[in-house]
Amino acid sequence: MADITRQKKAGGKMHSCPPASDRPKMTGEELRVYLSSLPPSAQKKPFRVAVYDLMKKKFPCK
């Protein structure tokens, strides 16, 4: 979330748009299912990149 806040303050393009009024809800199970569904090449990416990719999918900017 800190990276998203920094992006917003900088005025750059946001990679995802989680709701501002409430903390985004993402369960450990949801993350586990997403990570296990990734192809082997994507599973080698840093964990942070995988979480950001899931956030893009779950909270797309309109």
PDB file with SEQRES, HELIX, SHEET and CRYST1 records, atoms N, CA, C and O in Angstrom:
SEQRES   1 A   62  MET ALA ASP ILE THR ARG GLN LYS LYS ALA GLY GLY LYS          
SEQRES   2 A   62  MET HIS SER CYS PRO PRO ALA SER ASP ARG PRO LYS MET          
SEQRES   3 A   62  THR GLY GLU GLU LEU ARG VAL TYR LEU SER SER LEU PRO          
SEQRES   4 A   62  PRO SER ALA GLN LYS LYS PRO PHE ARG VAL ALA VAL TYR          
SEQRES   5 A   62  ASP LEU MET LYS LYS LYS PHE PRO CYS LYS                      
HELIX    1 AA1 ALA A    2  ALA A   10  1                                   9    
HELIX    2 AA2 GLY A   28  SER A   37  1                                  10    
HELIX    3 AA3 PRO A   40  GLN A   43  1                                   4    
HELIX    4 AA4 PHE A   47  LYS A   58  1                                  12    
CRYST1    1.000    1.000    1.000  90.00  90.00  90.00 P 1           1          
ATOM      1  N   MET A   1       0.812  -1.194   0.000  1.00  0.00           N  
ATOM      2  CA  MET A   1       0.000   0.000   0.000  1.00  0.00           C  
ATOM      3  C   MET A   1       0.859   1.262   0.000  1.00  0.00           C  
ATOM      4  O   MET A   1       0.456   2.280  -0.563  1.00  0.00           O  
ATOM      5  N   ALA A   2       2.011   1.212   0.610  1.00  0.00           N  
ATOM      6  CA  ALA A   2       2.856   2.406   0.654  1.00  0.00           C  
ATOM      7  C   ALA A   2       3.293   2.806  -0.750  1.00  0.00           C  
ATOM      8  O   ALA A   2       3.365   3.994  -1.063  1.00  0.00           O  
ATOM      9  N   ASP A   3       3.586   1.820  -1.595  1.00  0.00           N  
ATOM     10  CA  ASP A   3       3.977   2.137  -2.967  1.00  0.00           C  
ATOM     11  C   ASP A   3       2.829   2.786  -3.726  1.00  0.00           C  
ATOM     12  O   ASP A   3       3.045   3.702  -4.519  1.00  0.00           O  
ATOM     13  N   ILE A   4       1.621   2.319  -3.489  1.00  0.00           N  
ATOM     14  CA  ILE A   4       0.447   2.892  -4.152  1.00  0.00           C  
ATOM     15  C   ILE A   4       0.246   4.330  -3.697  1.00  0.00           C  
ATOM     16  O   ILE A   4      -0.059   5.202  -4.511  1.00  0.00           O  
ATOM     17  N   THR A   5       0.411   4.583  -2.419  1.00  0.00           N  
ATOM     18  CA  THR A   5       0.283   5.941  -1.888  1.00  0.00           C  
ATOM     19  C   THR A   5       1.327   6.856  -2.506  1.00  0.00           C  
ATOM     20  O   THR A   5       1.017   7.991  -2.871  1.00  0.00           O  
ATOM     21  N   ARG A   6       2.565   6.378  -2.628  1.00  0.00           N  
ATOM     22  CA  ARG A   6       3.630   7.170  -3.264  1.00  0.00           C  
ATOM     23  C   ARG A   6       3.300   7.466  -4.722  1.00  0.00           C  
ATOM     24  O   ARG A   6       3.507   8.587  -5.188  1.00  0.00           O  
ATOM     25  N   GLN A   7       2.790   6.474  -5.445  1.00  0.00           N  
ATOM     26  CA  GLN A   7       2.417   6.677  -6.845  1.00  0.00           C  
ATOM     27  C   GLN A   7       1.333   7.747  -6.961  1.00  0.00           C  
ATOM     28  O   GLN A   7       1.389   8.616  -7.831  1.00  0.00           O  
ATOM     29  N   LYS A   8       0.361   7.668  -6.081  1.00  0.00           N  
ATOM     30  CA  LYS A   8      -0.747   8.620  -6.117  1.00  0.00           C  
ATOM     31  C   LYS A   8      -0.252  10.040  -5.852  1.00  0.00           C  
ATOM     32  O   LYS A   8      -0.655  10.976  -6.543  1.00  0.00           O  
ATOM     33  N   LYS A   9       0.615  10.205  -4.862  1.00  0.00           N  
ATOM     34  CA  LYS A   9       1.159  11.524  -4.531  1.00  0.00           C  
ATOM     35  C   LYS A   9       2.019  12.073  -5.662  1.00  0.00           C  
ATOM     36  O   LYS A   9       2.026  13.278  -5.914  1.00  0.00           O  
ATOM     37  N   ALA A  10       2.740  11.192  -6.340  1.00  0.00           N  
ATOM     38  CA  ALA A  10       3.613  11.616  -7.432  1.00  0.00           C  
ATOM     39  C   ALA A  10       2.823  11.975  -8.682  1.00  0.00           C  
ATOM     40  O   ALA A  10       3.347  12.629  -9.584  1.00  0.00           O  
ATOM     41  N   GLY A  11       1.578  11.556  -8.740  1.00  0.00           N  
ATOM     42  CA  GLY A  11       0.733  11.880  -9.883  1.00  0.00           C  
ATOM     43  C   GLY A  11       0.963  10.995 -11.091  1.00  0.00           C  
ATOM     44  O   GLY A  11       0.453  11.285 -12.173  1.00  0.00           O  
ATOM     45  N   GLY A  12       1.712   9.933 -10.930  1.00  0.00           N  
ATOM     46  CA  GLY A  12       1.966   9.013 -12.039  1.00  0.00           C  
ATOM     47  C   GLY A  12       0.796   8.069 -12.247  1.00  0.00           C  
ATOM     48  O   GLY A  12      -0.179   8.080 -11.495  1.00  0.00           O  
ATOM     49  N   LYS A  13       0.916   7.258 -13.278  1.00  0.00           N  
ATOM     50  CA  LYS A  13      -0.115   6.278 -13.578  1.00  0.00           C  
ATOM     51  C   LYS A  13      -0.121   5.213 -12.481  1.00  0.00           C  
ATOM     52  O   LYS A  13       0.924   4.685 -12.103  1.00  0.00           O  
ATOM     53  N   MET A  14      -1.283   4.919 -11.994  1.00  0.00           N  
ATOM     54  CA  MET A  14      -1.434   3.926 -10.926  1.00  0.00           C  
ATOM     55  C   MET A  14      -1.444   2.514 -11.524  1.00  0.00           C  
ATOM     56  O   MET A  14      -2.038   2.290 -12.579  1.00  0.00           O  
ATOM     57  N   HIS A  15      -0.792   1.570 -10.856  1.00  0.00           N  
ATOM     58  CA  HIS A  15      -0.806   0.197 -11.363  1.00  0.00           C  
ATOM     59  C   HIS A  15      -2.070  -0.530 -10.950  1.00  0.00           C  
ATOM     60  O   HIS A  15      -2.495  -1.465 -11.628  1.00  0.00           O  
ATOM     61  N   SER A  16      -2.682  -0.114  -9.840  1.00  0.00           N  
ATOM     62  CA  SER A  16      -3.954  -0.681  -9.394  1.00  0.00           C  
ATOM     63  C   SER A  16      -4.668   0.393  -8.583  1.00  0.00           C  
ATOM     64  O   SER A  16      -4.063   1.367  -8.137  1.00  0.00           O  
ATOM     65  N   CYS A  17      -5.964   0.190  -8.405  1.00  0.00           N  
ATOM     66  CA  CYS A  17      -6.762   1.208  -7.710  1.00  0.00           C  
ATOM     67  C   CYS A  17      -7.615   0.561  -6.618  1.00  0.00           C  
ATOM     68  O   CYS A  17      -8.830   0.439  -6.770  1.00  0.00           O  
ATOM     69  N   PRO A  18      -6.983   0.149  -5.523  1.00  0.00           N  
ATOM     70  CA  PRO A  18      -7.768  -0.425  -4.426  1.00  0.00           C  
ATOM     71  C   PRO A  18      -8.664   0.642  -3.815  1.00  0.00           C  
ATOM     72  O   PRO A  18      -8.341   1.829  -3.869  1.00  0.00           O  
ATOM     73  N   PRO A  19      -9.789   0.229  -3.233  1.00  0.00           N  
ATOM     74  CA  PRO A  19     -10.694   1.209  -2.640  1.00  0.00           C  
ATOM     75  C   PRO A  19     -10.010   2.015  -1.540  1.00  0.00           C  
ATOM     76  O   PRO A  19      -9.318   1.454  -0.690  1.00  0.00           O  
ATOM     77  N   ALA A  20     -10.204   3.325  -1.560  1.00  0.00           N  
ATOM     78  CA  ALA A  20      -9.554   4.207  -0.592  1.00  0.00           C  
ATOM     79  C   ALA A  20     -10.302   4.247   0.732  1.00  0.00           C  
ATOM     80  O   ALA A  20      -9.703   4.506   1.776  1.00  0.00           O  
ATOM     81  N   SER A  21     -11.589   3.997   0.698  1.00  0.00           N  
ATOM     82  CA  SER A  21     -12.396   4.143   1.906  1.00  0.00           C  
ATOM     83  C   SER A  21     -12.221   2.992   2.890  1.00  0.00           C  
ATOM     84  O   SER A  21     -12.546   3.128   4.069  1.00  0.00           O  
ATOM     85  N   ASP A  22     -11.718   1.886   2.421  1.00  0.00           N  
ATOM     86  CA  ASP A  22     -11.578   0.710   3.283  1.00  0.00           C  
ATOM     87  C   ASP A  22     -10.279   0.014   2.910  1.00  0.00           C  
ATOM     88  O   ASP A  22      -9.810   0.128   1.778  1.00  0.00           O  
ATOM     89  N   ARG A  23      -9.703  -0.700   3.853  1.00  0.00           N  
ATOM     90  CA  ARG A  23      -8.493  -1.460   3.546  1.00  0.00           C  
ATOM     91  C   ARG A  23      -8.860  -2.560   2.564  1.00  0.00           C  
ATOM     92  O   ARG A  23      -9.848  -3.264   2.774  1.00  0.00           O  
ATOM     93  N   PRO A  24      -8.090  -2.723   1.503  1.00  0.00           N  
ATOM     94  CA  PRO A  24      -8.391  -3.781   0.528  1.00  0.00           C  
ATOM     95  C   PRO A  24      -8.389  -5.147   1.199  1.00  0.00           C  
ATOM     96  O   PRO A  24      -7.541  -5.440   2.042  1.00  0.00           O  
ATOM     97  N   LYS A  25      -9.330  -5.956   0.822  1.00  0.00           N  
ATOM     98  CA  LYS A  25      -9.430  -7.293   1.398  1.00  0.00           C  
ATOM     99  C   LYS A  25      -8.791  -8.297   0.453  1.00  0.00           C  
ATOM    100  O   LYS A  25      -9.207  -8.443  -0.697  1.00  0.00           O  
ATOM    101  N   MET A  26      -7.787  -8.979   0.949  1.00  0.00           N  
ATOM    102  CA  MET A  26      -7.144 -10.040   0.192  1.00  0.00           C  
ATOM    103  C   MET A  26      -6.768 -11.117   1.198  1.00  0.00           C  
ATOM    104  O   MET A  26      -5.964 -10.885   2.101  1.00  0.00           O  
ATOM    105  N   THR A  27      -7.348 -12.277   1.037  1.00  0.00           N  
ATOM    106  CA  THR A  27      -7.077 -13.343   1.989  1.00  0.00           C  
ATOM    107  C   THR A  27      -5.819 -14.109   1.592  1.00  0.00           C  
ATOM    108  O   THR A  27      -5.393 -14.081   0.438  1.00  0.00           O  
ATOM    109  N   GLY A  28      -5.250 -14.776   2.551  1.00  0.00           N  
ATOM    110  CA  GLY A  28      -4.092 -15.613   2.284  1.00  0.00           C  
ATOM    111  C   GLY A  28      -4.432 -16.732   1.314  1.00  0.00           C  
ATOM    112  O   GLY A  28      -3.612 -17.112   0.478  1.00  0.00           O  
ATOM    113  N   GLU A  29      -5.643 -17.256   1.426  1.00  0.00           N  
ATOM    114  CA  GLU A  29      -6.085 -18.328   0.526  1.00  0.00           C  
ATOM    115  C   GLU A  29      -6.182 -17.812  -0.903  1.00  0.00           C  
ATOM    116  O   GLU A  29      -5.775 -18.500  -1.839  1.00  0.00           O  
ATOM    117  N   GLU A  30      -6.712 -16.614  -1.079  1.00  0.00           N  
ATOM    118  CA  GLU A  30      -6.810 -16.013  -2.399  1.00  0.00           C  
ATOM    119  C   GLU A  30      -5.414 -15.847  -3.019  1.00  0.00           C  
ATOM    120  O   GLU A  30      -5.210 -16.141  -4.196  1.00  0.00           O  
ATOM    121  N   LEU A  31      -4.482 -15.383  -2.229  1.00  0.00           N  
ATOM    122  CA  LEU A  31      -3.113 -15.209  -2.695  1.00  0.00           C  
ATOM    123  C   LEU A  31      -2.474 -16.557  -3.019  1.00  0.00           C  
ATOM    124  O   LEU A  31      -1.787 -16.690  -4.032  1.00  0.00           O  
ATOM    125  N   ARG A  32      -2.693 -17.543  -2.176  1.00  0.00           N  
ATOM    126  CA  ARG A  32      -2.135 -18.879  -2.400  1.00  0.00           C  
ATOM    127  C   ARG A  32      -2.654 -19.473  -3.708  1.00  0.00           C  
ATOM    128  O   ARG A  32      -1.880 -20.021  -4.494  1.00  0.00           O  
ATOM    129  N   VAL A  33      -3.969 -19.363  -3.942  1.00  0.00           N  
ATOM    130  CA  VAL A  33      -4.570 -19.898  -5.172  1.00  0.00           C  
ATOM    131  C   VAL A  33      -3.982 -19.189  -6.392  1.00  0.00           C  
ATOM    132  O   VAL A  33      -3.647 -19.829  -7.389  1.00  0.00           O  
ATOM    133  N   TYR A  34      -3.859 -17.863  -6.305  1.00  0.00           N  
ATOM    134  CA  TYR A  34      -3.301 -17.099  -7.421  1.00  0.00           C  
ATOM    135  C   TYR A  34      -1.863 -17.530  -7.709  1.00  0.00           C  
ATOM    136  O   TYR A  34      -1.508 -17.782  -8.860  1.00  0.00           O  
ATOM    137  N   LEU A  35      -1.047 -17.614  -6.678  1.00  0.00           N  
ATOM    138  CA  LEU A  35       0.364 -17.981  -6.857  1.00  0.00           C  
ATOM    139  C   LEU A  35       0.515 -19.386  -7.424  1.00  0.00           C  
ATOM    140  O   LEU A  35       1.383 -19.631  -8.263  1.00  0.00           O  
ATOM    141  N   SER A  36      -0.330 -20.309  -6.967  1.00  0.00           N  
ATOM    142  CA  SER A  36      -0.214 -21.686  -7.460  1.00  0.00           C  
ATOM    143  C   SER A  36      -0.733 -21.817  -8.890  1.00  0.00           C  
ATOM    144  O   SER A  36      -0.424 -22.798  -9.566  1.00  0.00           O  
ATOM    145  N   SER A  37      -1.521 -20.843  -9.364  1.00  0.00           N  
ATOM    146  CA  SER A  37      -2.039 -20.904 -10.734  1.00  0.00           C  
ATOM    147  C   SER A  37      -1.059 -20.320 -11.758  1.00  0.00           C  
ATOM    148  O   SER A  37      -1.261 -20.462 -12.964  1.00  0.00           O  
ATOM    149  N   LEU A  38      -0.011 -19.673 -11.280  1.00  0.00           N  
ATOM    150  CA  LEU A  38       0.952 -19.049 -12.185  1.00  0.00           C  
ATOM    151  C   LEU A  38       1.790 -20.106 -12.906  1.00  0.00           C  
ATOM    152  O   LEU A  38       2.103 -21.151 -12.335  1.00  0.00           O  
ATOM    153  N   PRO A  39       2.153 -19.831 -14.165  1.00  0.00           N  
ATOM    154  CA  PRO A  39       3.052 -20.757 -14.853  1.00  0.00           C  
ATOM    155  C   PRO A  39       4.426 -20.742 -14.182  1.00  0.00           C  
ATOM    156  O   PRO A  39       4.771 -19.770 -13.509  1.00  0.00           O  
ATOM    157  N   PRO A  40       5.204 -21.796 -14.354  1.00  0.00           N  
ATOM    158  CA  PRO A  40       6.515 -21.879 -13.686  1.00  0.00           C  
ATOM    159  C   PRO A  40       7.416 -20.667 -13.909  1.00  0.00           C  
ATOM    160  O   PRO A  40       8.126 -20.254 -12.993  1.00  0.00           O  
ATOM    161  N   SER A  41       7.399 -20.099 -15.095  1.00  0.00           N  
ATOM    162  CA  SER A  41       8.266 -18.934 -15.355  1.00  0.00           C  
ATOM    163  C   SER A  41       7.850 -17.736 -14.502  1.00  0.00           C  
ATOM    164  O   SER A  41       8.703 -16.981 -14.038  1.00  0.00           O  
ATOM    165  N   ALA A  42       6.555 -17.560 -14.296  1.00  0.00           N  
ATOM    166  CA  ALA A  42       6.068 -16.445 -13.473  1.00  0.00           C  
ATOM    167  C   ALA A  42       6.304 -16.709 -11.989  1.00  0.00           C  
ATOM    168  O   ALA A  42       6.421 -15.765 -11.207  1.00  0.00           O  
ATOM    169  N   GLN A  43       6.374 -17.962 -11.597  1.00  0.00           N  
ATOM    170  CA  GLN A  43       6.600 -18.301 -10.195  1.00  0.00           C  
ATOM    171  C   GLN A  43       8.011 -17.937  -9.756  1.00  0.00           C  
ATOM    172  O   GLN A  43       8.290 -17.888  -8.558  1.00  0.00           O  
ATOM    173  N   LYS A  44       8.904 -17.680 -10.706  1.00  0.00           N  
ATOM    174  CA  LYS A  44      10.278 -17.311 -10.376  1.00  0.00           C  
ATOM    175  C   LYS A  44      10.436 -15.810 -10.145  1.00  0.00           C  
ATOM    176  O   LYS A  44      11.498 -15.352  -9.723  1.00  0.00           O  
ATOM    177  N   LYS A  45       9.375 -15.041 -10.423  1.00  0.00           N  
ATOM    178  CA  LYS A  45       9.427 -13.595 -10.207  1.00  0.00           C  
ATOM    179  C   LYS A  45       9.425 -13.306  -8.704  1.00  0.00           C  
ATOM    180  O   LYS A  45       8.997 -14.147  -7.913  1.00  0.00           O  
ATOM    181  N   PRO A  46       9.897 -12.133  -8.309  1.00  0.00           N  
ATOM    182  CA  PRO A  46       9.847 -11.775  -6.887  1.00  0.00           C  
ATOM    183  C   PRO A  46       8.404 -11.782  -6.362  1.00  0.00           C  
ATOM    184  O   PRO A  46       7.463 -11.471  -7.092  1.00  0.00           O  
ATOM    185  N   PHE A  47       8.255 -12.136  -5.105  1.00  0.00           N  
ATOM    186  CA  PHE A  47       6.932 -12.219  -4.480  1.00  0.00           C  
ATOM    187  C   PHE A  47       6.186 -10.893  -4.621  1.00  0.00           C  
ATOM    188  O   PHE A  47       4.987 -10.883  -4.901  1.00  0.00           O  
ATOM    189  N   ARG A  48       6.874  -9.798  -4.434  1.00  0.00           N  
ATOM    190  CA  ARG A  48       6.260  -8.467  -4.513  1.00  0.00           C  
ATOM    191  C   ARG A  48       5.618  -8.238  -5.887  1.00  0.00           C  
ATOM    192  O   ARG A  48       4.530  -7.670  -5.979  1.00  0.00           O  
ATOM    193  N   VAL A  49       6.287  -8.675  -6.939  1.00  0.00           N  
ATOM    194  CA  VAL A  49       5.754  -8.528  -8.298  1.00  0.00           C  
ATOM    195  C   VAL A  49       4.468  -9.346  -8.437  1.00  0.00           C  
ATOM    196  O   VAL A  49       3.501  -8.882  -9.040  1.00  0.00           O  
ATOM    197  N   ALA A  50       4.455 -10.541  -7.893  1.00  0.00           N  
ATOM    198  CA  ALA A  50       3.266 -11.387  -7.963  1.00  0.00           C  
ATOM    199  C   ALA A  50       2.090 -10.742  -7.226  1.00  0.00           C  
ATOM    200  O   ALA A  50       0.959 -10.778  -7.711  1.00  0.00           O  
ATOM    201  N   VAL A  51       2.351 -10.161  -6.070  1.00  0.00           N  
ATOM    202  CA  VAL A  51       1.284  -9.495  -5.314  1.00  0.00           C  
ATOM    203  C   VAL A  51       0.759  -8.297  -6.104  1.00  0.00           C  
ATOM    204  O   VAL A  51      -0.451  -8.083  -6.170  1.00  0.00           O  
ATOM    205  N   TYR A  52       1.648  -7.525  -6.697  1.00  0.00           N  
ATOM    206  CA  TYR A  52       1.216  -6.372  -7.501  1.00  0.00           C  
ATOM    207  C   TYR A  52       0.406  -6.823  -8.710  1.00  0.00           C  
ATOM    208  O   TYR A  52      -0.577  -6.177  -9.072  1.00  0.00           O  
ATOM    209  N   ASP A  53       0.808  -7.924  -9.335  1.00  0.00           N  
ATOM    210  CA  ASP A  53       0.044  -8.437 -10.472  1.00  0.00           C  
ATOM    211  C   ASP A  53      -1.366  -8.849 -10.043  1.00  0.00           C  
ATOM    212  O   ASP A  53      -2.331  -8.609 -10.767  1.00  0.00           O  
ATOM    213  N   LEU A  54      -1.481  -9.458  -8.883  1.00  0.00           N  
ATOM    214  CA  LEU A  54      -2.803  -9.819  -8.370  1.00  0.00           C  
ATOM    215  C   LEU A  54      -3.618  -8.561  -8.068  1.00  0.00           C  
ATOM    216  O   LEU A  54      -4.818  -8.518  -8.339  1.00  0.00           O  
ATOM    217  N   MET A  55      -2.977  -7.553  -7.516  1.00  0.00           N  
ATOM    218  CA  MET A  55      -3.699  -6.310  -7.236  1.00  0.00           C  
ATOM    219  C   MET A  55      -4.198  -5.654  -8.522  1.00  0.00           C  
ATOM    220  O   MET A  55      -5.301  -5.109  -8.548  1.00  0.00           O  
ATOM    221  N   LYS A  56      -3.399  -5.701  -9.585  1.00  0.00           N  
ATOM    222  CA  LYS A  56      -3.838  -5.165 -10.875  1.00  0.00           C  
ATOM    223  C   LYS A  56      -5.093  -5.886 -11.355  1.00  0.00           C  
ATOM    224  O   LYS A  56      -6.018  -5.275 -11.891  1.00  0.00           O  
ATOM    225  N   LYS A  57      -5.099  -7.194 -11.148  1.00  0.00           N  
ATOM    226  CA  LYS A  57      -6.227  -8.009 -11.580  1.00  0.00           C  
ATOM    227  C   LYS A  57      -7.467  -7.768 -10.711  1.00  0.00           C  
ATOM    228  O   LYS A  57      -8.583  -7.676 -11.223  1.00  0.00           O  
ATOM    229  N   LYS A  58      -7.262  -7.668  -9.411  1.00  0.00           N  
ATOM    230  CA  LYS A  58      -8.383  -7.536  -8.477  1.00  0.00           C  
ATOM    231  C   LYS A  58      -8.913  -6.101  -8.380  1.00  0.00           C  
ATOM    232  O   LYS A  58     -10.115  -5.896  -8.210  1.00  0.00           O  
ATOM    233  N   PHE A  59      -8.034  -5.122  -8.485  1.00  0.00           N  
ATOM    234  CA  PHE A  59      -8.417  -3.716  -8.338  1.00  0.00           C  
ATOM    235  C   PHE A  59      -7.966  -2.902  -9.559  1.00  0.00           C  
ATOM    236  O   PHE A  59      -7.127  -2.010  -9.433  1.00  0.00           O  
ATOM    237  N   PRO A  60      -8.523  -3.209 -10.743  1.00  0.00           N  
ATOM    238  CA  PRO A  60      -8.089  -2.459 -11.931  1.00  0.00           C  
ATOM    239  C   PRO A  60      -8.519  -0.992 -11.852  1.00  0.00           C  
ATOM    240  O   PRO A  60      -9.538  -0.664 -11.245  1.00  0.00           O  
ATOM    241  N   CYS A  61      -7.738  -0.132 -12.463  1.00  0.00           N  
ATOM    242  CA  CYS A  61      -8.099   1.291 -12.543  1.00  0.00           C  
ATOM    243  C   CYS A  61      -9.062   1.447 -13.722  1.00  0.00           C  
ATOM    244  O   CYS A  61      -8.918   0.807 -14.764  1.00  0.00           O  
ATOM    245  N   LYS A  62     -10.026   2.303 -13.519  1.00  0.00           N  
ATOM    246  CA  LYS A  62     -11.031   2.525 -14.572  1.00  0.00           C  
ATOM    247  C   LYS A  62     -10.661   3.649 -15.460  1.00  0.00           C  
ATOM    248  O   LYS A  62     -11.396   3.966 -16.395  1.00  0.00           O  
TER     249      LYS A  62                                                      
END                                                                             
